[in-house]
Amino acid sequence: MMTVHQKSSSPAEEPTCSIERSLQVLGERWTFLILREIFQGRHKFAEIRDALGIAPNLLSARLKTLVGAGVLRTLTYREPGSRQRESYHLTKAGADLRVVLGALQQWGDVHRARSAGPSALRRARSTGEPVRVAFVDGAGREVAGADVLLDVRP
């Protein structure tokens, strides 16, 4: 029987499990908080740093990892009287993490709920209706989590 957390036979090989490969990029505590700020329109280093209260060296390291992994891309800008700087923007891979952030928030709203209620609500931009993250089959039908099988392949 195969387990999901198989280790590679050598350090040069990438992990078999896509969850493990994803965590190589996304597994640090600050990563999703940085992405949350970028999704909310904060693209400059100082904006992200100030919003999170993160140490500059940690933010630099996380941004470098996300850019290197193709989750973020940089654009160069210059404010009057300042040196040239980079701003950080989502790539397609980064934008695809919106559903992951939504799932984390949804889980936290249920299992780590605040007495004051959720800090943010997920709504469809077009209708304003509440939305939630779910498994959906190829025909667009929602599938209960208990009915989802993880079919592990070598």
Residue pairs with C-beta under 8 A, 6 or more apart in sequence:
2 152
2 154
3 152
4 17
4 19
4 150
4 152
5 17
5 20
6 15
6 16
6 17
7 15
8 14
8 15
8 16
14 21
15 21
15 24
16 154
25 31
25 65
25 66
25 69
25 71
26 32
26 71
26 97
26 100
28 62
28 65
30 52
30 54
30 58
30 59
30 62
31 62
31 65
31 66
32 97
32 100
32 101
32 104
33 52
33 54
34 48
34 52
34 54
34 59
34 62
34 63
34 66
35 66
35 71
35 90
35 94
35 97
35 101
36 101
37 47
37 48
37 51
37 52
38 48
38 72
38 88
38 89
38 90
38 94
39 90
39 98
39 101
42 48
42 51
43 75
43 87
43 88
43 89
44 85
44 87
44 88
45 56
45 59
45 60
45 63
45 85
45 86
45 87
45 88
48 54
48 59
48 63
48 88
49 56
49 59
52 59
54 62
63 72
63 88
66 72
66 88
66 94
67 73
67 74
67 88
69 93
70 91
70 93
71 90
71 91
71 93
71 94
71 97
72 88
72 89
72 90
72 91
72 94
73 88
73 89
73 90
73 91
74 86
74 87
74 88
74 89
75 86
75 87
75 89
76 84
76 85
76 86
76 87
77 84
77 85
77 86
77 87
78 84
78 85
79 85
90 97
99 133
102 122
102 131
102 132
102 133
103 133
105 118
105 120
105 122
106 122
106 132
106 133
109 118
121 130
122 130
122 131
122 132
122 133
123 129
123 130
123 131
124 131
134 142
134 143
135 142
135 143
135 144
135 145
135 148
136 142
136 143
137 143
